[in-house]
Amino acid sequence: MNTKDEIDLIYLKRSWEEYRADEFNYWGCSIWYFETDTIGVVKRQLESYDKESGSNTMKPDQSIGLVC
């Protein structure tokens, strides 16, 4: 652990090889990125999808740090 004012963060990446099964199913499979603290609590996450055209990245909601 760093100083008491600093938080150690861990970054994880996970491939999801299944489709969403909702109205955004055509986006394809996804890769999820997580920022967690040292005990595994997710602080932020980001999803990136396979669709070839356009940008299909869901970014964190800054108010809570999770995807909306």
C-alpha positions as CSV (number, residue, x, y, z in Angstrom):
1,M,0.0,0.0,0.0
2,N,1.2,3.5,-0.7
3,T,0.6,6.5,1.6
4,K,-2.8,6.6,3.3
5,D,-4.1,9.1,0.7
6,E,-3.2,6.9,-2.3
7,I,-5.2,3.8,-3.3
8,D,-3.5,0.8,-5.0
9,L,-5.5,-0.1,-8.1
10,I,-5.5,-3.3,-10.2
11,Y,-6.4,-3.4,-13.9
12,L,-8.1,-6.4,-15.4
13,K,-9.2,-7.3,-19.0
14,R,-11.8,-10.0,-19.8
15,S,-13.0,-11.2,-23.2
16,W,-16.7,-12.0,-23.4
17,E,-17.3,-14.4,-26.4
18,E,-21.1,-14.2,-26.2
19,Y,-23.5,-11.7,-27.8
20,R,-25.6,-9.4,-25.7
21,A,-29.0,-11.0,-26.5
22,D,-30.8,-7.6,-26.5
23,E,-31.4,-4.8,-29.1
24,F,-27.6,-4.3,-29.3
25,N,-26.9,-7.9,-30.1
26,Y,-25.5,-6.8,-33.5
27,W,-22.5,-5.2,-31.7
28,G,-20.9,-8.6,-31.4
29,C,-18.7,-10.0,-28.6
30,S,-17.0,-7.6,-26.2
31,I,-13.9,-7.0,-24.1
32,W,-14.4,-5.7,-20.6
33,Y,-11.8,-3.6,-18.7
34,F,-12.0,-3.2,-14.9
35,E,-10.3,-1.0,-12.4
36,T,-10.4,-2.5,-8.9
37,D,-9.0,-1.8,-5.5
38,T,-6.8,-4.4,-3.8
39,I,-9.7,-6.3,-2.4
40,G,-11.5,-6.6,-5.7
41,V,-14.2,-3.9,-5.5
42,V,-14.7,-2.6,-9.0
43,K,-14.1,1.2,-9.2
44,R,-14.6,1.7,-12.9
45,Q,-15.4,-0.5,-15.9
46,L,-15.5,-0.1,-19.7
47,E,-16.9,-2.3,-22.4
48,S,-15.7,-2.4,-26.0
49,Y,-17.6,-4.3,-28.7
50,D,-16.5,-6.0,-32.0
51,K,-18.8,-4.2,-34.4
52,E,-16.6,-3.1,-37.4
53,S,-18.2,0.3,-38.1
54,G,-18.7,3.0,-35.6
55,S,-17.7,3.4,-32.0
56,N,-19.3,0.9,-29.7
57,T,-17.5,1.6,-26.4
58,M,-19.5,2.1,-23.3
59,K,-17.7,4.5,-21.0
60,P,-18.0,4.9,-17.3
61,D,-20.6,7.1,-15.7
62,Q,-18.5,9.6,-13.8
63,S,-20.9,9.9,-11.0
64,I,-20.7,6.3,-9.9
65,G,-17.8,4.9,-12.0
66,L,-19.9,2.1,-13.6
67,V,-21.2,1.7,-17.1
68,C,-24.7,3.0,-17.7
